[in-house]
């Protein structure tokens, strides 16, 4: 599609890596349907993601830079998601976990890389029966942990949860625990209609003892580290805004891929002459152009904050959450319009547009772009001064 082909990369991203991602698009697009059917990315795709350097952009083994690798990771994920949203997700979300690993003590990171440079860090969420228990020899891990994206190919799993009997529990709400991926049981539970190829299975731990050397106070790992010696701001800045904003890359890329699939699917069709289809295509293109400007703003705000060592304040964090949710909503609307315009004849599993539609709905359901929470908090902050002024008068 002409508009997408002419788009420039974000100015803070490394153009060579982004261009390399563009060159891989045909292969990732060709594998997308098979990856969805297999519910995981192929070995060939992972080989490319590691060989191309994308999955190591934020890891402890990342090349030194003075300008930060985070924008390149997000922009590369946006590009990849135009062909395969799950590939973009693996880059932005799972690849982003390397930023956590690089904040750990050198002795721990050395252990993580004992078996070689190719390490992938998955994470999973706490469930009702997840438990951490302190013991003299380490922390005992038990229970079910949910949504471990990329767990099929991960080498390490990052978990976090409270540990009520830990000596530091009074001032440490949650602990980060690193477990070798081959020490957990994968439950083959991921049957989502969207983002199927992420392989986001639940995992089970059965009274697994993790040494204290791989247990850390979560808030300390994620906090601002003003005296960090590294040159990349991802080591100094509070980490949460960067990890949670990374999702906008695959979200926008997936929507752009849907528009491209829509146009390609109509190539040579009599439907091209239908003015209603032309209007809907233009409407979605304009909406995605607008979403792209918001995407640029989100990346620029966080990149500039990092480059200037100015962590976002409470108001700015609220605006980031609001704008992420709004971007997600715009992307979903743009793709829905295209799907509805094609009608029932396009409702087949193999239609690339339908795959993008399934994928974007799954991504937009993620908590980092949740609409109600973000908009209610932002609206409350917006209206509170007005309410206070009215009360005084």
Residue pairs with C-beta under 8 A, 6 or more apart in sequence:
1 259
1 260
1 263
1 264
3 285
3 289
4 82
4 256
4 259
4 260
7 292
9 15
9 18
9 19
9 75
10 71
10 74
10 75
10 296
10 299
10 300
12 67
12 68
12 71
12 72
12 299
12 300
12 303
13 71
13 72
13 74
13 75
13 76
14 69
14 72
17 52
17 53
17 54
17 57
17 72
17 76
18 72
18 75
18 76
18 79
20 52
21 52
21 54
21 76
21 79
21 80
22 79
24 48
24 52
24 80
25 79
25 80
25 82
25 83
26 83
27 44
27 45
27 48
28 45
28 80
28 83
28 84
28 87
29 83
29 84
29 352
31 41
31 42
31 44
31 45
31 84
32 83
32 84
32 86
32 87
32 197
32 352
32 355
33 350
33 352
33 355
34 42
35 41
35 42
35 45
35 84
35 86
35 87
35 196
35 197
36 86
36 196
36 197
36 355
37 196
38 197
39 190
39 196
39 197
39 199
40 152
40 153
40 197
40 198
40 199
41 84
41 86
41 87
41 90
41 153
41 197
41 198
41 199
45 84
45 87
46 55
46 120
46 153
49 55
49 87
49 90
49 91
49 95
50 56
50 118
53 63
54 73
54 76
54 91
54 95
55 90
55 91
55 94
55 95
55 98
55 120
56 62
56 98
56 117
57 69
57 70
57 72
57 73
57 76
57 95
57 98
58 69
58 70
58 73
58 95
58 96
58 98
58 99
58 102
58 234
59 98
59 99
59 101
59 102
59 119
59 121
60 98
60 101
60 102
60 104
60 109
60 112
60 113
61 113
61 117
62 69
62 98
62 102
62 232
64 230
64 231
64 232
65 231
65 232
66 231
67 307
68 232
68 233
68 234
68 303
68 306
68 307
69 232
69 234
70 99
70 233
70 234
70 242
70 246
70 302
70 303
70 306
71 299
71 303
73 91
73 92
73 95
73 96
73 246
73 249
74 92
74 245
74 246
74 248
74 249
74 299
75 249
75 299
76 91
76 249
77 88
77 89
77 91
77 92
77 95
77 246
77 249
77 250
77 253
78 88
78 248
78 249
78 250
78 252
78 253
78 256
78 295
79 88
79 253
80 87
80 88
80 91
80 250
80 253
81 87
81 88
81 89
81 249
81 250
81 251
81 252
81 253
81 254
81 256
81 257
82 88
82 253
82 254
82 256
82 257
82 260
83 257
84 197
85 195
85 250
85 253
85 254
85 257
85 355
85 356
85 359
85 360
85 363
86 195
86 196
86 197
86 198
86 359
87 197
88 249
88 250
88 253
88 254
89 149
89 195
89 198
89 250
89 363
90 149
90 150
90 198
91 249
91 250
92 246
92 247
92 249
92 250
93 149
93 246
93 247
93 250
94 120
94 121
94 122
94 123
94 149
94 150
94 154
96 242
96 243
96 246
97 121
97 122
97 123
97 158
97 243
98 121
99 234
99 239
99 242
99 243
100 121
100 158
100 176
100 221
100 222
100 239
100 243
101 109
101 112
101 119
101 121
101 156
102 109
102 230
102 234
102 235
103 221
103 222
103 225
103 235
103 239
104 112
104 178
104 216
104 221
107 213
108 178
108 213
108 214
111 213
111 214
112 119
112 156
112 178
113 119
115 155
118 155
119 155
119 156
120 150
120 153
120 154
120 155
120 156
121 154
121 155
121 156
121 157
121 158
122 148
122 149
122 150
122 151
122 154
122 156
122 157
122 158
122 181
123 148
123 149
123 157
123 158
123 159
124 145
124 146
124 147
124 148
124 151
124 157
124 158
124 159
124 202
124 203
125 145
125 146
125 147
126 145
126 146
126 159
126 160
126 161
127 143
127 144
127 145
127 146
127 202
129 142
129 143
129 144
130 142
130 143
130 144
130 145
130 159
130 161
131 140
131 141
131 142
131 143
131 161
132 139
132 140
132 141
132 161
132 162
132 163
132 166
132 175
132 177
133 139
133 140
133 142
133 163
133 165
134 140
134 163
134 165
134 166
134 167
135 209
137 209
137 211
137 212
138 209
138 210
138 211
138 212
138 215
139 163
139 166
139 175
139 177
139 209
139 210
139 212
139 215
140 207
140 208
140 209
140 210
141 159
141 177
141 179
141 205
141 207
141 208
141 209
141 210
142 205
142 206
142 207
142 208
143 204
143 205
144 187
144 202
144 203
144 204
145 157
145 159
145 184
145 202
145 203
145 204
145 205
146 202
147 190
147 200
147 202
148 154
148 157
148 186
148 200
148 201
148 202
148 203
149 198
149 199
149 200
150 198
150 199
150 200
151 157
151 181
151 184
151 186
151 199
151 200
151 201
151 203
152 186
152 199
152 201
153 199
154 181
155 180
155 181
156 178
156 179
156 180
156 181
157 178
157 179
157 180
157 181
157 184
157 203
158 176
158 177
158 178
159 176
159 177
159 179
160 174
160 175
160 176
160 177
160 218
161 174
161 175
161 177
162 169
162 173
162 174
162 175
163 169
163 172
163 175
166 172
166 175
168 217
172 217
172 218
172 219
173 218
173 219
174 218
174 219
175 215
175 216
175 217
175 218
176 215
176 216
176 217
176 218
176 221
177 210
177 214
177 215
177 216
178 210
178 214
178 215
179 205
179 208
179 210
179 214
183 205
183 208
184 203
184 204
184 205
184 208
185 203
185 204
185 205
185 206
186 201
186 202
186 203
187 201
187 202
187 203
187 204
188 201
189 201
189 202
190 196
190 198
190 199
190 200
190 201
190 202
192 200
192 362
193 358
193 361
193 362
194 358
194 359
194 360
194 361
194 362
194 363
195 358
195 359
195 362
195 363
196 358
221 239
222 238
222 239
222 240
223 238
223 239
224 236
224 237
224 238
224 311
225 235
225 236
226 236
226 309
228 235
228 236
230 236
233 306
233 307
233 309
234 242
234 306
236 306
236 309
237 305
237 306
237 309
237 311
238 311
238 312
241 302
241 312
241 317
241 320
242 302
242 306
244 321
244 324
244 368
245 298
245 299
245 302
245 320
245 324
245 368
247 324
247 328
247 363
247 366
247 368
247 369
248 295
248 298
248 299
248 324
248 327
248 328
248 369
249 295
250 363
251 327
251 328
251 331
251 360
251 363
251 364
251 369
252 288
252 291
252 292
252 295
252 327
252 331
254 331
254 335
254 356
254 359
254 360
254 363
255 288
255 291
255 331
255 332
255 334
255 335
255 356
255 360
256 288
257 352
257 356
258 334
258 335
258 338
258 353
258 356
258 357
258 360
259 281
259 284
259 285
259 288
259 334
259 335
259 338
261 351
261 352
261 353
261 356
262 281
262 284
262 338
262 342
262 353
263 281
264 352
265 342
265 346
265 351
265 352
265 353
266 272
266 277
271 277
272 278
276 341
277 341
280 337
280 338
280 341
281 338
281 341
283 334
283 337
284 334
284 335
284 337
284 338
287 330
287 333
287 334
288 330
288 331
288 334
290 330
291 327
291 330
291 331
291 334
294 323
294 326
294 327
294 330
295 327
297 323
298 320
298 323
298 324
298 327
301 312
301 316
301 320
302 312
302 320
304 310
305 311
305 312
305 316
312 320
315 381
318 374
318 377
318 378
318 381
319 378
321 373
321 374
321 377
321 378
322 374
322 375
322 377
322 378
324 368
324 369
324 374
325 369
325 370
325 371
325 374
325 375
327 369
328 363
328 364
328 369
328 371
329 364
329 371
331 360
331 364
332 360
332 361
332 364
335 353
335 356
335 357
335 360
336 357
338 353
339 346
339 353
339 354
339 357
342 353
346 353
346 354
347 354
348 354
349 355
363 369
367 373
